[in-house]
């Protein structure tokens, strides 16, 4: 039997980095995914179909798939050898949750191979073993949205809450092409807590408040307000050293072409941006950014979370 799991990447609308320090944050699944295929085998194999892994630097024990595989088999009380194949549609280092989608799909695929459907809490815990290896001190928001799909409100240590809207907002996502390591950005951001603790915690509270306002504005279809909140977060993240020339250029172009607001999404230091715009401008902005060699697409919310199926 072959077991297949497909998990989506994510965008963070509000509260990235601040969520690690207690703020509520808002995130959504996107229409780019990672597919993991598992099958019983005579040897343990991990195969990346469309990614080049530098052989000189690769250590299988640091591979999140290796870690999640072992933890999942331990949870299931199994000692089988498996062949696992990864087919990724999410660029690595783009800030779009490729690692979380990978970890979620790995655990879900392996469990399904033994006819077991993991509950949400267990799947989260298993996926987080791999996510922690990559990012050090992640909040868990990426894993939560990859599992649940849709639009979710998240606070570290709490239960994610699904946000249901009566309409389907469409956001622009643009990949700057500059890769970065999220754990480095988390550490850089946390330095602000050490250097100016009172200012830092006031920003955490501001993030929490504006996340709530963003949820309210989305529910009212007030995209102008949502754009203004995006701009606030982007300016704040920039002031804390998380901007880059490519993301600044893309954001400036989005605003020039009529977006209500645009911001870094995810770790910063490169990666990707999101923008909210009048519907009549979306295709123009997407086309223009693609012409500038920034991979750009739009996503309508909500998108489905992890799904699993088998082939006998």
C-alpha positions in Angstrom: 0.0 0.0 0.0 1.1 3.6 -0.7 0.0 6.3 1.7 -0.1 9.9 0.4 -0.5 13.1 2.5 -0.6 16.6 1.1 -0.3 19.7 3.4 -0.5 23.4 2.5 2.0 26.1 3.2 0.9 29.3 4.9 1.0 33.1 5.1 0.9 35.1 8.3 -1.4 38.1 8.1 -0.5 39.6 11.4 1.7 38.9 14.4 4.7 37.0 13.1 7.6 37.0 15.5 5.3 38.7 18.1 3.4 35.4 18.4 6.5 33.7 19.8 6.3 36.2 22.7 2.6 35.8 23.5 0.8 37.9 20.9 -2.2 36.5 19.1 -1.5 36.1 15.4 -3.6 35.5 12.3 -2.5 33.0 9.6 -4.0 31.3 6.5 -3.3 28.2 4.4 -2.3 28.9 0.8 -2.7 27.1 -2.5 0.9 25.7 -2.6 1.5 22.3 -1.0 3.9 19.5 -0.2 3.1 15.9 -1.0 4.7 13.1 1.0 4.3 9.5 -0.1 5.2 6.6 2.2 5.4 2.9 1.5 6.8 -0.1 3.3 10.3 -1.0 2.1 13.3 -3.2 2.7 15.4 -0.1 3.5 14.8 3.3 5.0 14.9 5.9 2.2 14.1 9.6 2.0 13.8 10.9 -1.6 13.4 14.5 -2.5 12.0 14.5 -6.1 12.5 18.2 -7.1 15.0 19.6 -4.6 18.8 19.4 -4.7 20.2 18.6 -1.3 24.0 19.4 -1.1 25.5 16.0 -0.4 28.5 17.4 1.5 26.3 19.2 4.0 23.5 16.7 4.3 23.2 14.8 7.5 20.1 12.6 7.6 19.8 12.9 11.4 19.2 16.6 10.9 16.5 16.0 8.3 13.1 16.9 9.7 11.6 14.0 7.7 14.0 11.6 9.5 13.1 13.1 12.9 9.3 13.1 12.3 9.4 9.6 10.8 11.1 8.2 13.9 8.8 10.0 16.3 5.7 8.9 14.4 6.8 5.2 14.3 7.7 5.4 18.0 4.2 6.8 18.7 2.6 4.0 16.6 4.9 1.4 18.3 6.1 0.3 14.9 9.7 -0.6 13.7 9.1 -0.9 10.0 11.5 0.4 7.4 9.9 2.9 5.0 10.6 4.6 1.8 9.4 8.3 1.9 9.2 10.5 -1.2 8.8 14.3 -1.0 7.3 16.3 -3.8 7.4 20.0 -2.9 5.5 22.9 -4.5 6.7 25.4 -1.9 10.1 27.1 -2.3 12.4 26.5 0.6 13.4 29.5 2.6 10.5 31.5 1.2 8.7 32.2 4.5 5.6 30.2 3.2 5.8 27.3 5.7 7.5 24.7 3.6 9.1 23.0 6.7 5.8 22.9 8.6 3.9 21.4 5.6 6.7 18.9 5.2 6.5 17.8 8.8 2.7 17.6 8.9 2.5 15.6 5.7 5.2 13.2 6.8 3.5 12.3 10.1 0.1 12.1 8.5 1.3 9.9 5.6 3.2 7.4 7.9 0.2 7.1 10.3 -2.1 6.4 7.4 0.2 3.7 6.1 -0.8 1.8 9.2 -4.5 2.7 8.8 -4.4 5.2 11.6 -5.8 8.7 11.4 -4.0 11.0 13.9 -6.1 13.5 15.9 -5.2 17.1 15.5 -3.3 17.4 18.8 -1.1 14.3 18.1 -0.4 15.4 14.6 0.7 18.8 15.8 3.0 17.3 18.5 4.6 14.9 16.0 5.2 17.6 13.4 6.6 20.0 16.0 9.5 17.7 16.6 10.8 18.4 13.1 9.8 22.0 13.2 11.8 22.6 16.4 14.9 21.0 14.8 14.7 23.5 12.0 13.6 26.7 13.8 14.7 26.3 17.4 11.8 28.1 19.1 8.8 28.2 16.8 5.4 29.2 18.0 3.7 26.4 16.2 1.4 28.6 14.1 2.8 27.3 10.8 2.1 23.7 11.8 -1.4 24.6 13.1 -2.5 26.2 9.9 -1.0 23.4 7.8 -3.1 20.9 9.7 -6.3 22.9 9.9 -6.3 24.9 6.7 -8.5 28.0 6.4 -7.9 31.2 8.4 -6.9 30.7 12.0 -6.3 32.8 15.1 -3.4 31.4 17.1 -1.7 32.1 20.4 1.3 30.1 21.5 0.3 27.3 23.9 -3.4 27.8 23.2 -5.9 26.1 21.0 -6.0 27.5 17.4 -9.4 29.0 16.5 -10.8 28.9 13.0 -12.0 32.2 11.6 -15.0 31.8 9.3 -15.9 34.7 6.9 -19.0 35.2 4.8 -16.8 36.1 1.8 -13.5 35.0 0.3 -10.8 37.6 0.5 -8.1 37.3 -2.1 -4.5 38.2 -1.2 -1.4 38.6 -3.3 1.7 36.6 -2.4 5.1 37.4 -3.9 8.3 35.6 -3.3 11.3 37.9 -3.2 13.8 35.2 -4.2 16.1 35.9 -1.2 16.3 32.9 1.0 16.9 33.2 4.7 16.9 31.0 7.8 13.9 31.5 10.0 15.8 30.6 13.2 18.3 33.4 12.6 15.4 35.9 12.2 13.8 34.7 15.4 17.0 35.2 17.3 17.5 38.7 15.7 14.0 39.7 16.6 14.4 38.4 20.2 17.5 40.7 20.7 15.0 43.6 20.8 13.5 42.1 23.9 16.9 42.1 25.6 17.9 45.6 24.5 14.6 47.4 25.1 12.3 45.2 27.1 9.6 47.7 27.9 9.3 48.9 24.3 9.3 45.3 23.1 6.4 44.2 25.3 4.4 47.3 24.4 4.8 46.2 20.7 3.7 42.7 21.7 0.5 44.2 23.2 0.1 46.4 20.1 0.4 43.3 17.9 -2.2 41.5 19.9 -4.7 44.5 19.6 -4.2 45.0 15.9 -4.6 41.3 15.2 -8.0 41.5 16.8 -8.8 44.6 14.7 -7.7 42.8 11.6 -10.1 39.9 12.3 -12.9 42.4 12.8 -12.1 44.3 9.6 -11.9 41.1 7.6 -15.3 40.0 8.9 -16.7 43.4 7.7 -14.9 43.2 4.4 -13.1 46.4 5.3 -10.0 45.8 3.2 -8.8 49.4 3.5 -8.5 48.9 7.3 -6.8 45.5 6.8 -4.3 47.2 4.5 -3.5 49.8 7.1 -2.8 47.1 9.6 -0.5 45.3 7.2 1.4 48.6 6.7 1.8 49.0 10.5 3.2 45.5 10.9 5.6 46.0 8.0 6.9 49.2 9.4 7.4 47.7 12.8 9.2 44.6 11.5 11.4 46.9 9.3 12.3 48.9 12.4 13.4 45.7 14.1 15.8 44.8 11.3 13.7 42.2 9.4 13.4 44.0 6.1 15.5 43.4 2.9 15.9 45.2 -0.3 14.0 42.7 -2.4 10.9 42.7 -0.1 11.1 46.5 0.2 11.0 46.7 -3.6 8.1 44.4 -4.0 6.1 46.1 -1.3 6.7 49.5 -2.8 5.6 48.2 -6.2 2.4 46.8 -4.7 1.5 50.1 -3.1 2.4 52.0 -6.2 0.0 49.8 -8.2 -2.9 50.4 -5.8 -2.7 47.9 -3.0 -4.3 49.0 0.3 -1.4 47.6 2.2 1.5 45.1 2.0 3.9 43.5 4.5 6.6 40.9 5.0 5.0 37.5 5.9 6.8 35.0 8.0 10.4 35.4 9.2 11.5 38.4 7.2 15.1 39.1 6.1 13.9 38.1 2.6 11.3 35.4 1.9 7.9 36.6 0.8 5.4 39.4 1.2 1.6 39.6 1.1 -0.7 42.5 -0.1 -4.4 43.2 0.0 -5.7 45.2 -3.0 -8.9 46.2 -4.8 -10.1 43.1 -6.8 -9.7 45.1 -10.1 -6.0 45.6 -9.4 -5.0 42.1 -8.3 -4.3 40.6 -11.8 -2.4 43.7 -12.8 -0.1 43.6 -9.8 0.5 39.8 -10.1 1.4 40.2 -13.7 3.7 43.2 -13.1 5.6 41.5 -10.3 6.0 38.3 -12.4 7.5 40.5 -15.2 10.0 41.7 -12.6 11.0 38.1 -12.0 9.3 37.9 -8.6 7.2 34.7 -8.4 3.8 36.0 -7.6 0.3 34.5 -7.3 -3.0 35.2 -5.6 -4.8 33.1 -3.1 -8.5 33.1 -2.1 -9.3 32.2 1.5 -10.0 29.6 2.8 -7.8 26.8 1.5 -7.9 23.2 2.7 -5.7 21.8 5.4 -3.8 18.4 5.3 -5.5 15.6 3.4 -4.6 11.9 3.3 -5.4 9.1 0.9 -4.1 5.6 0.0 -3.4 3.6 -3.1 -3.5 -0.2 -2.8 
